[in-house]
């Protein structure tokens, strides 16, 4: 059912049977339930993306008040990324050396 949306005034969408789970106010829309697009949970996807990008939540007001917090955050982020990269490289190396070792063992046995 089409809904004639008018942002700018307090409004609750009821034409989609949302039971108040979707509200609009001024220039914003609030969704108070899980949001799925083509079967995928949008918040879960954002969390996974956030984790994959190795990002931590920030509090800009606290960082403005305490500059050392920003410095610590940046240092932690850099060290974390380096550790994650090193760990991935180590795992890749271990996987490759295991594969090479098995191949060498087969070659020796074939001789």
Secondary structure as GFF3:
##gff-version 3
##sequence-region A 1 111
A	DSSP	beta_strand	11	12	.	.	.	ID=ss1
A	DSSP	beta_strand	22	25	.	.	.	ID=ss2
A	DSSP	beta_strand	28	31	.	.	.	ID=ss3
A	DSSP	beta_strand	36	37	.	.	.	ID=ss4
A	DSSP	beta_strand	40	41	.	.	.	ID=ss5
A	DSSP	alpha_helix	42	52	.	.	.	ID=ss6
A	DSSP	alpha_helix	60	65	.	.	.	ID=ss7
A	DSSP	alpha_helix	67	110	.	.	.	ID=ss8
###
